[in-house]
């Protein structure tokens, strides 16, 4: 019935479609008793609004090249979703060598 993605509401809805009328609390209790964890919806992805993006000046002029190592450094922050929560990765990249230096 499920590939591990059904939570208690979806299980109750599927049982209802099959003609088995049960309450949500019964489904929760049975899942708990069987050691099944309901799936949780993914958290909303953080997005910048256009107004927020326009507030940051583009000091590099979208030019990601440099003549010598260490002349121009850029940074980036991203997040990685894991089963235990969100991890953040911050990097510093040399525009000449294109290597992550920190």
Rosetta constraint file for C-alpha pairs under 8 A:
AtomPair CA 2 CA 6 HARMONIC 5.79 0.50
AtomPair CA 4 CA 39 HARMONIC 7.62 0.50
AtomPair CA 5 CA 38 HARMONIC 7.83 0.50
AtomPair CA 5 CA 39 HARMONIC 5.78 0.50
AtomPair CA 6 CA 10 HARMONIC 5.58 0.50
AtomPair CA 6 CA 11 HARMONIC 6.16 0.50
AtomPair CA 6 CA 38 HARMONIC 6.66 0.50
AtomPair CA 6 CA 39 HARMONIC 6.20 0.50
AtomPair CA 7 CA 11 HARMONIC 6.25 0.50
AtomPair CA 7 CA 37 HARMONIC 7.68 0.50
AtomPair CA 7 CA 38 HARMONIC 4.18 0.50
AtomPair CA 7 CA 39 HARMONIC 4.94 0.50
AtomPair CA 7 CA 40 HARMONIC 7.26 0.50
AtomPair CA 8 CA 12 HARMONIC 6.09 0.50
AtomPair CA 8 CA 24 HARMONIC 6.87 0.50
AtomPair CA 8 CA 27 HARMONIC 5.99 0.50
AtomPair CA 8 CA 28 HARMONIC 5.94 0.50
AtomPair CA 8 CA 31 HARMONIC 7.63 0.50
AtomPair CA 8 CA 38 HARMONIC 6.01 0.50
AtomPair CA 9 CA 13 HARMONIC 6.15 0.50
AtomPair CA 9 CA 24 HARMONIC 6.74 0.50
AtomPair CA 10 CA 14 HARMONIC 6.08 0.50
AtomPair CA 11 CA 15 HARMONIC 6.15 0.50
AtomPair CA 11 CA 27 HARMONIC 7.49 0.50
AtomPair CA 12 CA 16 HARMONIC 6.12 0.50
AtomPair CA 12 CA 22 HARMONIC 6.81 0.50
AtomPair CA 12 CA 23 HARMONIC 7.24 0.50
AtomPair CA 12 CA 24 HARMONIC 6.30 0.50
AtomPair CA 12 CA 27 HARMONIC 6.62 0.50
AtomPair CA 13 CA 17 HARMONIC 6.29 0.50
AtomPair CA 14 CA 18 HARMONIC 6.36 0.50
AtomPair CA 15 CA 19 HARMONIC 6.35 0.50
AtomPair CA 15 CA 20 HARMONIC 5.10 0.50
AtomPair CA 15 CA 21 HARMONIC 6.80 0.50
AtomPair CA 15 CA 22 HARMONIC 7.59 0.50
AtomPair CA 16 CA 20 HARMONIC 5.10 0.50
AtomPair CA 16 CA 21 HARMONIC 5.38 0.50
AtomPair CA 16 CA 22 HARMONIC 7.42 0.50
AtomPair CA 22 CA 26 HARMONIC 6.66 0.50
AtomPair CA 22 CA 27 HARMONIC 7.23 0.50
AtomPair CA 23 CA 27 HARMONIC 6.58 0.50
AtomPair CA 24 CA 28 HARMONIC 6.22 0.50
AtomPair CA 25 CA 29 HARMONIC 6.11 0.50
AtomPair CA 26 CA 30 HARMONIC 6.10 0.50
AtomPair CA 27 CA 31 HARMONIC 6.06 0.50
AtomPair CA 28 CA 32 HARMONIC 6.12 0.50
AtomPair CA 29 CA 33 HARMONIC 6.10 0.50
AtomPair CA 30 CA 34 HARMONIC 6.11 0.50
AtomPair CA 31 CA 35 HARMONIC 6.08 0.50
AtomPair CA 31 CA 36 HARMONIC 4.92 0.50
AtomPair CA 31 CA 37 HARMONIC 6.91 0.50
AtomPair CA 31 CA 38 HARMONIC 7.77 0.50
AtomPair CA 32 CA 36 HARMONIC 5.82 0.50
AtomPair CA 32 CA 37 HARMONIC 7.04 0.50
AtomPair CA 48 CA 52 HARMONIC 6.06 0.50
AtomPair CA 48 CA 53 HARMONIC 6.42 0.50
AtomPair CA 49 CA 53 HARMONIC 6.36 0.50
AtomPair CA 50 CA 54 HARMONIC 6.21 0.50
AtomPair CA 51 CA 55 HARMONIC 6.67 0.50
AtomPair CA 52 CA 56 HARMONIC 7.45 0.50
AtomPair CA 58 CA 62 HARMONIC 7.09 0.50
AtomPair CA 60 CA 64 HARMONIC 7.51 0.50
AtomPair CA 64 CA 95 HARMONIC 5.58 0.50
AtomPair CA 65 CA 72 HARMONIC 7.78 0.50
AtomPair CA 65 CA 95 HARMONIC 5.20 0.50
AtomPair CA 65 CA 96 HARMONIC 5.81 0.50
AtomPair CA 66 CA 71 HARMONIC 6.29 0.50
AtomPair CA 66 CA 72 HARMONIC 6.06 0.50
AtomPair CA 66 CA 95 HARMONIC 5.56 0.50
AtomPair CA 66 CA 96 HARMONIC 4.68 0.50
AtomPair CA 67 CA 71 HARMONIC 7.20 0.50
AtomPair CA 67 CA 96 HARMONIC 6.19 0.50
AtomPair CA 68 CA 96 HARMONIC 5.86 0.50
AtomPair CA 69 CA 94 HARMONIC 6.55 0.50
AtomPair CA 69 CA 95 HARMONIC 7.41 0.50
AtomPair CA 69 CA 96 HARMONIC 5.20 0.50
AtomPair CA 69 CA 97 HARMONIC 6.29 0.50
AtomPair CA 70 CA 94 HARMONIC 6.11 0.50
AtomPair CA 70 CA 95 HARMONIC 7.84 0.50
AtomPair CA 70 CA 96 HARMONIC 7.44 0.50
AtomPair CA 71 CA 94 HARMONIC 7.82 0.50
AtomPair CA 71 CA 95 HARMONIC 7.78 0.50
AtomPair CA 71 CA 96 HARMONIC 7.60 0.50
AtomPair CA 72 CA 94 HARMONIC 6.25 0.50
AtomPair CA 72 CA 95 HARMONIC 5.68 0.50
AtomPair CA 72 CA 96 HARMONIC 7.36 0.50
AtomPair CA 73 CA 92 HARMONIC 6.54 0.50
AtomPair CA 73 CA 93 HARMONIC 5.59 0.50
AtomPair CA 73 CA 94 HARMONIC 4.72 0.50
AtomPair CA 73 CA 95 HARMONIC 5.82 0.50
AtomPair CA 74 CA 92 HARMONIC 5.65 0.50
AtomPair CA 74 CA 93 HARMONIC 5.31 0.50
AtomPair CA 74 CA 94 HARMONIC 6.62 0.50
AtomPair CA 74 CA 95 HARMONIC 7.00 0.50
AtomPair CA 75 CA 90 HARMONIC 7.16 0.50
AtomPair CA 75 CA 91 HARMONIC 5.45 0.50
AtomPair CA 75 CA 92 HARMONIC 4.38 0.50
AtomPair CA 75 CA 93 HARMONIC 6.07 0.50
AtomPair CA 76 CA 90 HARMONIC 5.73 0.50
AtomPair CA 76 CA 91 HARMONIC 5.42 0.50
AtomPair CA 76 CA 92 HARMONIC 6.73 0.50
AtomPair CA 77 CA 88 HARMONIC 6.98 0.50
AtomPair CA 77 CA 89 HARMONIC 5.66 0.50
AtomPair CA 77 CA 90 HARMONIC 4.36 0.50
AtomPair CA 77 CA 91 HARMONIC 6.50 0.50
AtomPair CA 78 CA 88 HARMONIC 5.80 0.50
AtomPair CA 78 CA 89 HARMONIC 5.32 0.50
AtomPair CA 78 CA 90 HARMONIC 6.53 0.50
AtomPair CA 79 CA 86 HARMONIC 6.41 0.50
AtomPair CA 79 CA 87 HARMONIC 5.45 0.50
AtomPair CA 79 CA 88 HARMONIC 4.27 0.50
AtomPair CA 79 CA 89 HARMONIC 5.83 0.50
AtomPair CA 80 CA 86 HARMONIC 5.74 0.50
AtomPair CA 80 CA 87 HARMONIC 5.10 0.50
AtomPair CA 80 CA 88 HARMONIC 6.21 0.50
AtomPair CA 80 CA 89 HARMONIC 7.44 0.50
AtomPair CA 81 CA 85 HARMONIC 6.08 0.50
AtomPair CA 81 CA 86 HARMONIC 4.62 0.50
AtomPair CA 81 CA 87 HARMONIC 6.34 0.50
AtomPair CA 82 CA 86 HARMONIC 5.84 0.50
AtomPair CA 82 CA 87 HARMONIC 7.16 0.50
AtomPair CA 91 CA 100 HARMONIC 6.50 0.50
AtomPair CA 91 CA 101 HARMONIC 7.51 0.50
AtomPair CA 91 CA 102 HARMONIC 5.56 0.50
AtomPair CA 92 CA 100 HARMONIC 5.70 0.50
AtomPair CA 92 CA 101 HARMONIC 5.69 0.50
AtomPair CA 92 CA 102 HARMONIC 4.97 0.50
AtomPair CA 93 CA 98 HARMONIC 6.11 0.50
AtomPair CA 93 CA 99 HARMONIC 5.56 0.50
AtomPair CA 93 CA 100 HARMONIC 4.38 0.50
AtomPair CA 93 CA 101 HARMONIC 5.73 0.50
AtomPair CA 93 CA 102 HARMONIC 7.23 0.50
AtomPair CA 94 CA 98 HARMONIC 5.22 0.50
AtomPair CA 94 CA 99 HARMONIC 5.61 0.50
AtomPair CA 94 CA 100 HARMONIC 6.53 0.50
AtomPair CA 94 CA 101 HARMONIC 6.77 0.50
AtomPair CA 95 CA 99 HARMONIC 7.69 0.50
